[in-house]
Amino acid sequence: MTTDTNLKYQQNLTGRSMAIVVLLTTSWPRIQLHLPLVVAAVSQTQRGGYREVLLPRVS
């Protein structure tokens, strides 16, 4: 898991054996509020998969 949104442009992701989940925010309060979404994304991303997760803004 990372918050580096440029990862897919900076690294060759083909042929990898691990899943990559990118959180589209670096805001820890926002991530904490949406931990169930984060856990679900990690759980559902298959080996070798890539997923970006948009977390709703905190109001």
PDB file of N, CA, C and O in Angstrom:
ATOM      1  N   MET A   1       0.852  -1.150   0.000  1.00  0.00           N
ATOM      2  CA  MET A   1       0.000   0.000   0.000  1.00  0.00           C
ATOM      3  C   MET A   1       0.902   1.218   0.000  1.00  0.00           C
ATOM      4  O   MET A   1       1.945   1.234   0.653  1.00  0.00           O
ATOM      5  N   THR A   2       0.487   2.242  -0.742  1.00  0.00           N
ATOM      6  CA  THR A   2       1.258   3.469  -0.864  1.00  0.00           C
ATOM      7  C   THR A   2       0.320   4.636  -1.144  1.00  0.00           C
ATOM      8  O   THR A   2      -0.844   4.439  -1.491  1.00  0.00           O
ATOM      9  N   THR A   3       0.829   5.835  -0.992  1.00  0.00           N
ATOM     10  CA  THR A   3       0.098   7.031  -1.417  1.00  0.00           C
ATOM     11  C   THR A   3       0.823   7.689  -2.598  1.00  0.00           C
ATOM     12  O   THR A   3       0.479   8.805  -2.988  1.00  0.00           O
ATOM     13  N   ASP A   4       1.804   7.017  -3.158  1.00  0.00           N
ATOM     14  CA  ASP A   4       2.565   7.535  -4.291  1.00  0.00           C
ATOM     15  C   ASP A   4       1.765   7.360  -5.578  1.00  0.00           C
ATOM     16  O   ASP A   4       1.786   6.293  -6.191  1.00  0.00           O
ATOM     17  N   THR A   5       1.071   8.402  -5.977  1.00  0.00           N
ATOM     18  CA  THR A   5       0.201   8.323  -7.155  1.00  0.00           C
ATOM     19  C   THR A   5       0.996   8.273  -8.458  1.00  0.00           C
ATOM     20  O   THR A   5       0.425   7.979  -9.508  1.00  0.00           O
ATOM     21  N   ASN A   6       2.293   8.552  -8.417  1.00  0.00           N
ATOM     22  CA  ASN A   6       3.120   8.500  -9.621  1.00  0.00           C
ATOM     23  C   ASN A   6       3.808   7.153  -9.803  1.00  0.00           C
ATOM     24  O   ASN A   6       4.536   6.957 -10.776  1.00  0.00           O
ATOM     25  N   LEU A   7       3.590   6.238  -8.892  1.00  0.00           N
ATOM     26  CA  LEU A   7       4.257   4.936  -8.932  1.00  0.00           C
ATOM     27  C   LEU A   7       4.102   4.249 -10.278  1.00  0.00           C
ATOM     28  O   LEU A   7       5.070   3.716 -10.819  1.00  0.00           O
ATOM     29  N   LYS A   8       2.891   4.260 -10.820  1.00  0.00           N
ATOM     30  CA  LYS A   8       2.656   3.550 -12.086  1.00  0.00           C
ATOM     31  C   LYS A   8       3.403   4.190 -13.254  1.00  0.00           C
ATOM     32  O   LYS A   8       3.613   3.544 -14.281  1.00  0.00           O
ATOM     33  N   TYR A   9       3.806   5.453 -13.109  1.00  0.00           N
ATOM     34  CA  TYR A   9       4.560   6.122 -14.160  1.00  0.00           C
ATOM     35  C   TYR A   9       6.066   5.999 -13.959  1.00  0.00           C
ATOM     36  O   TYR A   9       6.835   6.119 -14.913  1.00  0.00           O
ATOM     37  N   GLN A  10       6.485   5.759 -12.719  1.00  0.00           N
ATOM     38  CA  GLN A  10       7.914   5.731 -12.386  1.00  0.00           C
ATOM     39  C   GLN A  10       8.511   4.330 -12.353  1.00  0.00           C
ATOM     40  O   GLN A  10       9.730   4.174 -12.428  1.00  0.00           O
ATOM     41  N   GLN A  11       7.670   3.318 -12.242  1.00  0.00           N
ATOM     42  CA  GLN A  11       8.147   1.941 -12.117  1.00  0.00           C
ATOM     43  C   GLN A  11       7.515   1.059 -13.179  1.00  0.00           C
ATOM     44  O   GLN A  11       6.385   1.296 -13.607  1.00  0.00           O
ATOM     45  N   ASN A  12       8.245   0.051 -13.594  1.00  0.00           N
ATOM     46  CA  ASN A  12       7.692  -0.959 -14.487  1.00  0.00           C
ATOM     47  C   ASN A  12       6.957  -1.969 -13.607  1.00  0.00           C
ATOM     48  O   ASN A  12       7.593  -2.717 -12.864  1.00  0.00           O
ATOM     49  N   LEU A  13       5.644  -1.997 -13.682  1.00  0.00           N
ATOM     50  CA  LEU A  13       4.840  -2.832 -12.798  1.00  0.00           C
ATOM     51  C   LEU A  13       4.486  -4.190 -13.410  1.00  0.00           C
ATOM     52  O   LEU A  13       3.803  -4.993 -12.774  1.00  0.00           O
ATOM     53  N   THR A  14       4.936  -4.449 -14.618  1.00  0.00           N
ATOM     54  CA  THR A  14       4.620  -5.736 -15.239  1.00  0.00           C
ATOM     55  C   THR A  14       5.421  -6.860 -14.592  1.00  0.00           C
ATOM     56  O   THR A  14       6.574  -6.673 -14.203  1.00  0.00           O
ATOM     57  N   GLY A  15       4.806  -8.004 -14.485  1.00  0.00           N
ATOM     58  CA  GLY A  15       5.489  -9.183 -13.983  1.00  0.00           C
ATOM     59  C   GLY A  15       5.714  -9.232 -12.483  1.00  0.00           C
ATOM     60  O   GLY A  15       6.439 -10.102 -12.001  1.00  0.00           O
ATOM     61  N   ARG A  16       5.120  -8.334 -11.747  1.00  0.00           N
ATOM     62  CA  ARG A  16       5.323  -8.349 -10.292  1.00  0.00           C
ATOM     63  C   ARG A  16       4.419  -9.401  -9.660  1.00  0.00           C
ATOM     64  O   ARG A  16       3.395  -9.777 -10.232  1.00  0.00           O
ATOM     65  N   SER A  17       4.804  -9.872  -8.479  1.00  0.00           N
ATOM     66  CA  SER A  17       4.016 -10.918  -7.831  1.00  0.00           C
ATOM     67  C   SER A  17       3.207 -10.402  -6.648  1.00  0.00           C
ATOM     68  O   SER A  17       2.493 -11.172  -6.004  1.00  0.00           O
ATOM     69  N   MET A  18       3.310  -9.128  -6.359  1.00  0.00           N
ATOM     70  CA  MET A  18       2.522  -8.580  -5.245  1.00  0.00           C
ATOM     71  C   MET A  18       1.481  -7.598  -5.773  1.00  0.00           C
ATOM     72  O   MET A  18       1.630  -7.021  -6.850  1.00  0.00           O
ATOM     73  N   ALA A  19       0.443  -7.430  -4.997  1.00  0.00           N
ATOM     74  CA  ALA A  19      -0.598  -6.457  -5.328  1.00  0.00           C
ATOM     75  C   ALA A  19      -0.144  -5.072  -4.885  1.00  0.00           C
ATOM     76  O   ALA A  19       0.614  -4.932  -3.925  1.00  0.00           O
ATOM     77  N   ILE A  20      -0.614  -4.054  -5.593  1.00  0.00           N
ATOM     78  CA  ILE A  20      -0.323  -2.671  -5.220  1.00  0.00           C
ATOM     79  C   ILE A  20      -1.650  -1.946  -5.052  1.00  0.00           C
ATOM     80  O   ILE A  20      -2.494  -1.953  -5.948  1.00  0.00           O
ATOM     81  N   VAL A  21      -1.822  -1.319  -3.888  1.00  0.00           N
ATOM     82  CA  VAL A  21      -3.002  -0.508  -3.609  1.00  0.00           C
ATOM     83  C   VAL A  21      -2.513   0.911  -3.342  1.00  0.00           C
ATOM     84  O   VAL A  21      -1.710   1.142  -2.439  1.00  0.00           O
ATOM     85  N   VAL A  22      -3.003   1.852  -4.134  1.00  0.00           N
ATOM     86  CA  VAL A  22      -2.601   3.254  -4.013  1.00  0.00           C
ATOM     87  C   VAL A  22      -3.754   4.042  -3.410  1.00  0.00           C
ATOM     88  O   VAL A  22      -4.849   4.076  -3.971  1.00  0.00           O
ATOM     89  N   LEU A  23      -3.509   4.668  -2.280  1.00  0.00           N
ATOM     90  CA  LEU A  23      -4.501   5.551  -1.664  1.00  0.00           C
ATOM     91  C   LEU A  23      -4.318   6.933  -2.277  1.00  0.00           C
ATOM     92  O   LEU A  23      -3.209   7.468  -2.298  1.00  0.00           O
ATOM     93  N   LEU A  24      -5.398   7.503  -2.772  1.00  0.00           N
ATOM     94  CA  LEU A  24      -5.321   8.778  -3.481  1.00  0.00           C
ATOM     95  C   LEU A  24      -5.396   9.974  -2.539  1.00  0.00           C
ATOM     96  O   LEU A  24      -5.894  11.037  -2.910  1.00  0.00           O
ATOM     97  N   THR A  25      -4.905   9.795  -1.331  1.00  0.00           N
ATOM     98  CA  THR A  25      -4.776  10.882  -0.368  1.00  0.00           C
ATOM     99  C   THR A  25      -3.627  10.550   0.566  1.00  0.00           C
ATOM    100  O   THR A  25      -3.307   9.381   0.779  1.00  0.00           O
ATOM    101  N   THR A  26      -3.008  11.580   1.121  1.00  0.00           N
ATOM    102  CA  THR A  26      -1.979  11.381   2.141  1.00  0.00           C
ATOM    103  C   THR A  26      -2.484  11.820   3.507  1.00  0.00           C
ATOM    104  O   THR A  26      -1.732  11.813   4.481  1.00  0.00           O
ATOM    105  N   SER A  27      -3.737  12.196   3.581  1.00  0.00           N
ATOM    106  CA  SER A  27      -4.326  12.701   4.827  1.00  0.00           C
ATOM    107  C   SER A  27      -4.618  11.555   5.792  1.00  0.00           C
ATOM    108  O   SER A  27      -5.523  10.754   5.557  1.00  0.00           O
ATOM    109  N   TRP A  28      -3.849  11.480   6.878  1.00  0.00           N
ATOM    110  CA  TRP A  28      -4.048  10.408   7.849  1.00  0.00           C
ATOM    111  C   TRP A  28      -5.447  10.446   8.467  1.00  0.00           C
ATOM    112  O   TRP A  28      -6.052   9.383   8.598  1.00  0.00           O
ATOM    113  N   PRO A  29      -6.003  11.604   8.856  1.00  0.00           N
ATOM    114  CA  PRO A  29      -7.374  11.605   9.384  1.00  0.00           C
ATOM    115  C   PRO A  29      -8.384  11.035   8.387  1.00  0.00           C
ATOM    116  O   PRO A  29      -9.315  10.332   8.779  1.00  0.00           O
ATOM    117  N   ARG A  30      -8.205  11.331   7.130  1.00  0.00           N
ATOM    118  CA  ARG A  30      -9.103  10.829   6.087  1.00  0.00           C
ATOM    119  C   ARG A  30      -8.948   9.313   5.930  1.00  0.00           C
ATOM    120  O   ARG A  30      -9.938   8.594   5.794  1.00  0.00           O
ATOM    121  N   ILE A  31      -7.708   8.837   5.950  1.00  0.00           N
ATOM    122  CA  ILE A  31      -7.453   7.401   5.849  1.00  0.00           C
ATOM    123  C   ILE A  31      -8.054   6.681   7.057  1.00  0.00           C
ATOM    124  O   ILE A  31      -8.699   5.644   6.905  1.00  0.00           O
ATOM    125  N   GLN A  32      -7.844   7.227   8.248  1.00  0.00           N
ATOM    126  CA  GLN A  32      -8.378   6.611   9.470  1.00  0.00           C
ATOM    127  C   GLN A  32      -9.898   6.482   9.423  1.00  0.00           C
ATOM    128  O   GLN A  32     -10.452   5.463   9.836  1.00  0.00           O
ATOM    129  N   LEU A  33     -10.565   7.509   8.924  1.00  0.00           N
ATOM    130  CA  LEU A  33     -12.025   7.484   8.844  1.00  0.00           C
ATOM    131  C   LEU A  33     -12.542   6.406   7.901  1.00  0.00           C
ATOM    132  O   LEU A  33     -13.654   5.905   8.071  1.00  0.00           O
ATOM    133  N   HIS A  34     -11.743   6.056   6.921  1.00  0.00           N
ATOM    134  CA  HIS A  34     -12.193   5.126   5.886  1.00  0.00           C
ATOM    135  C   HIS A  34     -11.403   3.820   5.894  1.00  0.00           C
ATOM    136  O   HIS A  34     -11.229   3.194   4.849  1.00  0.00           O
ATOM    137  N   LEU A  35     -10.928   3.412   7.057  1.00  0.00           N
ATOM    138  CA  LEU A  35     -10.172   2.166   7.147  1.00  0.00           C
ATOM    139  C   LEU A  35     -10.921   0.956   6.586  1.00  0.00           C
ATOM    140  O   LEU A  35     -10.288   0.103   5.963  1.00  0.00           O
ATOM    141  N   PRO A  36     -12.238   0.841   6.778  1.00  0.00           N
ATOM    142  CA  PRO A  36     -12.924  -0.300   6.162  1.00  0.00           C
ATOM    143  C   PRO A  36     -12.782  -0.336   4.631  1.00  0.00           C
ATOM    144  O   PRO A  36     -12.673  -1.415   4.047  1.00  0.00           O
ATOM    145  N   LEU A  37     -12.782   0.826   3.985  1.00  0.00           N
ATOM    146  CA  LEU A  37     -12.579   0.878   2.533  1.00  0.00           C
ATOM    147  C   LEU A  37     -11.162   0.443   2.162  1.00  0.00           C
ATOM    148  O   LEU A  37     -10.954  -0.259   1.172  1.00  0.00           O
ATOM    149  N   VAL A  38     -10.208   0.864   2.959  1.00  0.00           N
ATOM    150  CA  VAL A  38      -8.802   0.513   2.718  1.00  0.00           C
ATOM    151  C   VAL A  38      -8.613  -0.996   2.878  1.00  0.00           C
ATOM    152  O   VAL A  38      -8.011  -1.647   2.025  1.00  0.00           O
ATOM    153  N   VAL A  39      -9.125  -1.537   3.961  1.00  0.00           N
ATOM    154  CA  VAL A  39      -9.001  -2.975   4.217  1.00  0.00           C
ATOM    155  C   VAL A  39      -9.687  -3.773   3.109  1.00  0.00           C
ATOM    156  O   VAL A  39      -9.153  -4.785   2.654  1.00  0.00           O
ATOM    157  N   ALA A  40     -10.851  -3.331   2.679  1.00  0.00           N
ATOM    158  CA  ALA A  40     -11.565  -4.026   1.606  1.00  0.00           C
ATOM    159  C   ALA A  40     -10.754  -3.997   0.312  1.00  0.00           C
ATOM    160  O   ALA A  40     -10.666  -5.007  -0.387  1.00  0.00           O
ATOM    161  N   ALA A  41     -10.172  -2.864  -0.006  1.00  0.00           N
ATOM    162  CA  ALA A  41      -9.374  -2.753  -1.234  1.00  0.00           C
ATOM    163  C   ALA A  41      -8.171  -3.686  -1.183  1.00  0.00           C
ATOM    164  O   ALA A  41      -7.861  -4.363  -2.164  1.00  0.00           O
ATOM    165  N   VAL A  42      -7.502  -3.721  -0.045  1.00  0.00           N
ATOM    166  CA  VAL A  42      -6.343  -4.604   0.100  1.00  0.00           C
ATOM    167  C   VAL A  42      -6.779  -6.060  -0.019  1.00  0.00           C
ATOM    168  O   VAL A  42      -6.121  -6.854  -0.691  1.00  0.00           O
ATOM    169  N   SER A  43      -7.872  -6.407   0.623  1.00  0.00           N
ATOM    170  CA  SER A  43      -8.365  -7.789   0.605  1.00  0.00           C
ATOM    171  C   SER A  43      -8.814  -8.235  -0.786  1.00  0.00           C
ATOM    172  O   SER A  43      -8.662  -9.404  -1.142  1.00  0.00           O
ATOM    173  N   GLN A  44      -9.360  -7.317  -1.565  1.00  0.00           N
ATOM    174  CA  GLN A  44      -9.935  -7.663  -2.866  1.00  0.00           C
ATOM    175  C   GLN A  44      -8.948  -7.570  -4.028  1.00  0.00           C
ATOM    176  O   GLN A  44      -9.245  -8.033  -5.128  1.00  0.00           O
ATOM    177  N   THR A  45      -7.792  -6.983  -3.796  1.00  0.00           N
ATOM    178  CA  THR A  45      -6.827  -6.832  -4.881  1.00  0.00           C
ATOM    179  C   THR A  45      -6.020  -8.118  -5.017  1.00  0.00           C
ATOM    180  O   THR A  45      -5.357  -8.555  -4.077  1.00  0.00           O
ATOM    181  N   GLN A  46      -6.088  -8.702  -6.179  1.00  0.00           N
ATOM    182  CA  GLN A  46      -5.423  -9.980  -6.446  1.00  0.00           C
ATOM    183  C   GLN A  46      -3.916  -9.791  -6.584  1.00  0.00           C
ATOM    184  O   GLN A  46      -3.431  -8.702  -6.890  1.00  0.00           O
ATOM    185  N   ARG A  47      -3.205 -10.860  -6.354  1.00  0.00           N
ATOM    186  CA  ARG A  47      -1.756 -10.869  -6.529  1.00  0.00           C
ATOM    187  C   ARG A  47      -1.415 -10.371  -7.935  1.00  0.00           C
ATOM    188  O   ARG A  47      -1.978 -10.849  -8.919  1.00  0.00           O
ATOM    189  N   GLY A  48      -0.504  -9.420  -8.024  1.00  0.00           N
ATOM    190  CA  GLY A  48      -0.139  -8.833  -9.302  1.00  0.00           C
ATOM    191  C   GLY A  48      -1.061  -7.711  -9.737  1.00  0.00           C
ATOM    192  O   GLY A  48      -0.819  -7.065 -10.756  1.00  0.00           O
ATOM    193  N   GLY A  49      -2.132  -7.472  -8.960  1.00  0.00           N
ATOM    194  CA  GLY A  49      -3.106  -6.433  -9.310  1.00  0.00           C
ATOM    195  C   GLY A  49      -2.661  -5.038  -8.901  1.00  0.00           C
ATOM    196  O   GLY A  49      -1.720  -4.857  -8.129  1.00  0.00           O
ATOM    197  N   TYR A  50      -3.360  -4.077  -9.438  1.00  0.00           N
ATOM    198  CA  TYR A  50      -3.102  -2.657  -9.139  1.00  0.00           C
ATOM    199  C   TYR A  50      -4.449  -2.003  -8.943  1.00  0.00           C
ATOM    200  O   TYR A  50      -5.347  -2.166  -9.769  1.00  0.00           O
ATOM    201  N   ARG A  51      -4.599  -1.260  -7.855  1.00  0.00           N
ATOM    202  CA  ARG A  51      -5.873  -0.594  -7.572  1.00  0.00           C
ATOM    203  C   ARG A  51      -5.599   0.773  -6.955  1.00  0.00           C
ATOM    204  O   ARG A  51      -4.724   0.916  -6.100  1.00  0.00           O
ATOM    205  N   GLU A  52      -6.351   1.766  -7.395  1.00  0.00           N
ATOM    206  CA  GLU A  52      -6.307   3.100  -6.786  1.00  0.00           C
ATOM    207  C   GLU A  52      -7.598   3.284  -6.004  1.00  0.00           C
ATOM    208  O   GLU A  52      -8.681   2.956  -6.488  1.00  0.00           O
ATOM    209  N   VAL A  53      -7.474   3.810  -4.790  1.00  0.00           N
ATOM    210  CA  VAL A  53      -8.624   3.956  -3.897  1.00  0.00           C
ATOM    211  C   VAL A  53      -8.839   5.435  -3.587  1.00  0.00           C
ATOM    212  O   VAL A  53      -7.991   6.090  -2.982  1.00  0.00           O
ATOM    213  N   LEU A  54      -9.995   5.943  -4.016  1.00  0.00           N
ATOM    214  CA  LEU A  54     -10.387   7.325  -3.721  1.00  0.00           C
ATOM    215  C   LEU A  54     -11.189   7.315  -2.429  1.00  0.00           C
ATOM    216  O   LEU A  54     -12.245   6.686  -2.358  1.00  0.00           O
ATOM    217  N   LEU A  55     -10.702   7.998  -1.420  1.00  0.00           N
ATOM    218  CA  LEU A  55     -11.390   8.085  -0.144  1.00  0.00           C
ATOM    219  C   LEU A  55     -12.174   9.392  -0.082  1.00  0.00           C
ATOM    220  O   LEU A  55     -11.621  10.455  -0.365  1.00  0.00           O
ATOM    221  N   PRO A  56     -13.448   9.330   0.283  1.00  0.00           N
ATOM    222  CA  PRO A  56     -14.268  10.550   0.351  1.00  0.00           C
ATOM    223  C   PRO A  56     -13.649  11.576   1.295  1.00  0.00           C
ATOM    224  O   PRO A  56     -12.997  11.229   2.280  1.00  0.00           O
ATOM    225  N   ARG A  57     -13.870  12.831   0.971  1.00  0.00           N
ATOM    226  CA  ARG A  57     -13.362  13.931   1.812  1.00  0.00           C
ATOM    227  C   ARG A  57     -14.058  13.934   3.166  1.00  0.00           C
ATOM    228  O   ARG A  57     -15.228  13.569   3.291  1.00  0.00           O
ATOM    229  N   VAL A  58     -13.304  14.355   4.173  1.00  0.00           N
ATOM    230  CA  VAL A  58     -13.854  14.494   5.520  1.00  0.00           C
ATOM    231  C   VAL A  58     -14.523  15.857   5.608  1.00  0.00           C
ATOM    232  O   VAL A  58     -13.926  16.870   5.242  1.00  0.00           O
ATOM    233  N   SER A  59     -15.750  15.884   6.088  1.00  0.00           N
ATOM    234  CA  SER A  59     -16.426  17.195   6.182  1.00  0.00           C
ATOM    235  C   SER A  59     -16.576  17.651   7.605  1.00  0.00           C
ATOM    236  O   SER A  59     -17.120  18.727   7.855  1.00  0.00           O
TER     237      SER A  59
END
